[in-house]
Amino acid sequence: MSSRTKNNTDLLKEIPEIEVSKWDKLQQKRIKIKIEIIINSDDNLILYSYKGAILKKQQTKPNTFYNIEQIVCLDWQGEYGENNLKSGKWKAIWKGKQLKVDGGYYENGMKQGLWNELFKNYFCHSQVYEQGEYLNNKKVGKWQYFNLNDEIGGGSYDEGGIGIKVGKWIDLDEEFYNGKQVIFGGEYKNGKKVGLWSTWFNNGNGYKQMQKYDINLIMQNFLVVEDHMMKEVMEQRLVNGLIWMKSFILVNKQFGEENIKMVKKKVYGVFGSIMEMVTNKCKKYEIKCLIMRNFLVVEDHMMNSMVKKIGKWREMNENCTSLINSGEYKNNKQIGRWDIWFNYSENNKQIVLVVVDHTMKKVEELRLGNGLKQMKKHLVFQNNQVTLVNMQMVKNKVFGKVSGVKYICTLAIFYDQMGRMKNKSMSKNGTTLIGETKLGKKVGKWEIFSVKNQYFGGGFYAQGFKKGKWIETDQPNQITQIGEYKNGKKVGRWDMWKNYFNDSQPNLKIGDICFSGGGEYDEEGLGMKIGKWTLQEMKWRHDIRTYIGEYKNGNKVGVWRIYSEGNRLMFCVLYDLDGIEIDVSQQKDRVFERGQVQKGKKVGKWEIFGENWEQIGGGSYHEEGDGTKTGKWIEVNQTIIVSKKQNIFGEQKERNYLIYVGVYKNGRKVDRWESWLKEDEDILIGGGNYDEEGNGNKIGKWIDLDDQFLEGKYITQRGLYKSGIKVGRWDILFSDIHKNKDVQMQKNLINRYIF
């Protein structure tokens, strides 16, 4: 590494990752991902990176983002005043275009007056914004929530400029979007929720009430399970009511009901319990389980209070309602061994299967008999799919002696005494990771297995960072990646191999693995993609797309081609040098453009390509960057002429491009322009002259193409133009261009043609 490169690397300061949400098309829900933020301390350039690709660059203070769409698409446009504070009008920009949500005004860095601002979870499936007034950066008076143009909620803030909610409110769920339209209605007093609150859900047929609950009752009932670790809590007495019942409907692909029952254990203390009877109803099965939760102090999460967990806990898995996590909390942190249970109901009888038995203290006492392997299998219902969960215990023999027992457990989590995760052996994509941790960090060799215990890959860790050669798997996309890590960052060449589990490729058998792409990462260890790349992604279960293009400093640049699984070009996307998407050539056009863009305007030479990536046109734009065409151009009409031919395989379509050839001056057509049909041999089919003054007016004799210039029936109109207006006699002809023969036609009243 050169001294210059090293110095540049020293200027880069990485700050902790941030967690944002991302829409997962396969699972049809939002998932949590981690985004890296890198700050160049020399020029304060901030880079947002995900999987080696730069999502955004900015030179302002890091913004608060709630989802990956905001990082990629959202910018704020405005000016800075004294002391580098925001001043004047600021506007929201989404994908380079100003939103109708027009923002508001700053004075000395503080929001003032009427504002239209985006809801914090704003993205393409949640186009929600808020409207109201600011006073010295605090919300005051009436504020409203709008989903597109429909008012869906809101309320009032205090008039004193403290910024607290008062009176009746309709709040939105923090992750409100089209598939989860949940709102809460009730009353605030001095910024605190009071009285009766209701939860409403819109499933597309209007909002319907889901539940009611009394905030005051929640505040008074401090529910604690008596535990030997607890000596004394608070002296507040419980209210008279012994039971409080709450109903809740789970909003997901599957429908369910959750009933929570709270019962006091002591009248003169604050000890109590929470028991959850969860019923998860699906199309073909029903899941019931009983969960006991232990609390030191419990206050409702909507009061922004702390829920402190202690002692033994059994709680629902956040990713699957049919799984129960069982383990111990200390000072609100998970410690020791945590097991995961699978629950389902059969004939209304509860059956609980323990996936991992943590009661074994001495593994060497376990007798495996003559066999070397013991296998336990359980079925887990998750996302309407059946997953096989395996636990395997294998003796490792060295020179005839038992050196230990290795556990391969698909669902097992370990925490140290500080509550830090030591080893989670199941990853989110359904693979199993096996390895060792020391002081909370992964060390040594780690291996990756499928749920069927097939070896998928692995590599080595040093002080919690990946190093050296690694084989990784992207299970949702069925991709295996092979390359090298340096200090936890990918460097150098990485190759991708596709695992085929269907018969979509005629030359491949199920289970075959073939090379599918890859590219280069920078050698400085920043984890940024550079140069030419070929990527694959499974958009849907039977829709695998291939992306081919170039990265520069982690940004996609130039033209990226997107192919379907059958290697058919679908469309192209054009990126500028900052990685901003500026043009998409849709599939219906079968025409793709390539060139340079500066400040959102096309400049210099541009090329036009057909669906087989053959050049069929192009020209130049002004270098000044005003986006106007100049000089000679070959333009391609967006309408594609389709001719049909019969062969031994049946009817086949051939695409012939209609092109126009001529000259531009200051963005206007001038002089001679001709129309050509691009086949095996280009055929002249029309044309004429434009005025030389650059007004864009047709003059003199012209052969125009009729609006119904269609498959095999080449209809033209011939006559005179004067200052852009048709004059005199005009003939309508049908041309057999292959025999160079014209047949005059007649146009009737219904705009159809008769020979």
C-alpha angles and dihedrals in degrees: 000000000000121000089245092054091045092052091050090050091051089057091060115093119189118208125196119292120263124222118228135163127254131192109246109206094194095053093032092225142086118273132189120251134172123241123200120225119203121187123199102213091199097066100006090244110166120209124195110201135185124181091343095308121113109235099182144358123203139159098210129086114295110276126222108253126183100187140021092249090064091051093052102036110024126087133157119222123203146098136281123225134188118344088015091285123150113262137180128357119356122191134198115239120196118188090343095307127103114249122229084240092088101192117218147246134304128204116191090341095309127111114245135181129353116000136184105195135170122261108251093248094048116153138128093292094042110046093169125145138178127229126197147095133296127205115189091337093310125110114242135179125357120359126183135197119219129191101202098314099333120100108230105166151334143129141190137301123208116277093226093078096246091122099231126138119248135180127001118354141178106208126194125229110258090242096041112161138140093283095044109039098167122156134178125216127198146092136297127206117189090341094309127109113245137177127000119357128186133202120217131190130196113209093177096283099078132283118310126187115255104177147348127214137172113238092197091057091050091051094051098045108075100184120202132166112227108250133175089236092062120078104170138349126176131325097231112125125226120250121252098264110098099192134038120186125202128185124199135177117218111227110214140100087294126056120234145157127222122199119192119195122190120195129184117236098186128034098200099040138048097253116124142132142239118218119184120201103194121193115187110189119197135165098271107014144029127220124205128175139161118228125193117200127193120210137184093190125358126194127162113273090227088067088063088240128142122260107207116202124201138167126007118353139187113190139162118268109251093226101042128029092205092064125078123201114216125190147092136297127203120185089348093305129109114246136179125358121354121193129198120220129199118219134189138154125237119183089344091300116125116234120187120191118197108218095189124029108213094179093085107103101174114038092187089068091062111108115212095178119214095331123084095212135055118191130196119187130192132173116235121195110214130157090350090300131108115236124190112226116201133191114190129183116195129185115223111212122198115188091338097310127111106243097179147304123273118209121210104188120169093203116035131119129191127198130187125226091273092059094252119141111251102182133355106187097191120067125205093255094062099260127125122236119203124190149097134284130200123191090349095307129108114245138177126002121355125187132202122217134178121239086263090056095252112152109249102172142273143177144196135303128205117191090340095310127108115243139178126004118354136184110205133179131217097199100185090055093036090232128144116204124200124191148099135291128208118191090339095310128106114247136179125357120359120186126200126212125194122224110210115212097165138048097249091119111065095206095049132075124219108274095027119136120210137172111270107170146288140166146198134303121202116271093225091077098246091126093235123147116236137180127005118351138184114200134179130205134177105227093176134359094275099023113088114173129197120211119200123184147095136290125205118188090341094310127113107239135184123358120349117194120211119203132190122234090270089058092252115148107245104177144318132241123208120212129187124225091275092056095253116147108238106164140019122195105211123224094245092062098052085200123114132189131206130189146100129303128198121188091344094308128109113243137179126356120001128187129205121210135192127230092277089051093253115145111250103162150345146142143178139294125208113278089223088076100239091130096240124136122241137183127002118355138184105201125192119217113233089229111086118211110228122201123184125218133182122228137153090286093055130250113355127189122225121196119218119186123226109218136185122210124197149095134292126206118188090341095309129107114247138177122356121005124179134194118220135185108221110217131133083305120025112246123204108228106162151339148130144181136302122207116271093228089077097244091128093237122147115234136184126358117000139178105206125191112240120240088245095055094145147153109332094332103098105191120184137177121220128196148091134307126202117190090337095311126110113243136178126358121359123189127204114212139180111219126206092202094184091058094035090235130137125204119195115232139192127231118220131202096269094057095251127126129239124192 
